[in-house]
Amino acid sequence: MEWLLALVLLCLGAFAAVIFFGAPYLPTLGPQIQAAFALLELKPGQTLLELGCGDGKVLAAAAEAGYKAVGIELNPILALVAWARTRKYKGAVRVLWGNYWRMSWPKADGVFVFLLDSYMSKLDTRMRLYKKPLASVTFRIPNRTADAEKAGVFLYDYSFKRSLRRSS
Ligand SMILES: C[S@@+](CC[C@H](N)C(=O)[O-])C[C@H]1O[C@@H](n2cnc3c(N)ncnc32)[C@H](O)[C@@H]1O
């Protein structure tokens, strides 16, 4: 019986500890996922990077839409669930277990995130270096105007390609 209690405590710990590094687990709704894809304007075959991929719902939707996708997840239980859920999209989806603040991000064409207000400045700093479009569910980047908004998802184009397109 003790092993069961230890397992439950381990699981609870894995979910609770994440709040010290980013947002706790809360899945994005289907319409917001589609809004993010529309805003990012990825072409088939291009790669989406998801920071905190949870149970792999967004990664699976990306593969269904014809994109490649890489998800980074800190919670080992969720990383395992995401990996199992996306196993059928062989070659198109990768799940990395780790803390996205402490690793270099794999190459991608757009970033998806559902984070928390308190981490958005830190994300801004990383995105300025990464230079790709960012779709952020619910939360805005402080002191920066979103390039577009749809269904509660905000687009920030750190690649500046859109502003170039608009001005030409
Ligand atoms: C709000 S949930 C979003 C889940 C998924 N992206 C979705 O939209 O359905 C945030 C996820 O990020 C993970 N997370 C939080 N901080 C993290 C970090 N520093 N590195 C990797 N994953 C993190 C959490 O475990 C959780 O699964």
The ligand as a Gaussian input file, in Angstrom:
#p B3LYP/6-31G(d) Opt

LIG

0 1
 C       -0.816000      25.848000     -19.241000
 S       -0.085000      24.261000     -19.603000
 C       -0.229000      24.227000     -21.372000
 C       -0.180000      22.819000     -21.938000
 C       -0.219000      22.783000     -23.468000
 N        0.782000      23.691000     -24.030000
 C       -1.565000      23.202000     -23.992000
 O       -1.653000      24.389000     -24.387000
 O       -2.510000      22.412000     -23.991000
 C        1.660000      24.617000     -19.342000
 C        2.550000      23.408000     -19.499000
 O        3.903000      23.832000     -19.428000
 C        4.640000      22.924000     -18.609000
 N        5.775000      23.708000     -18.092000
 C        5.737000      24.709000     -17.179000
 N        6.960000      25.236000     -16.986000
 C        7.803000      24.544000     -17.795000
 C        9.210000      24.650000     -18.054000
 N        9.977000      25.560000     -17.442000
 N        9.765000      23.800000     -18.952000
 C        8.991000      22.865000     -19.589000
 N        7.652000      22.726000     -19.389000
 C        7.060000      23.564000     -18.511000
 C        3.637000      22.467000     -17.564000
 O        4.007000      21.223000     -17.006000
 C        2.358000      22.377000     -18.410000
 O        2.214000      21.119000     -18.995000

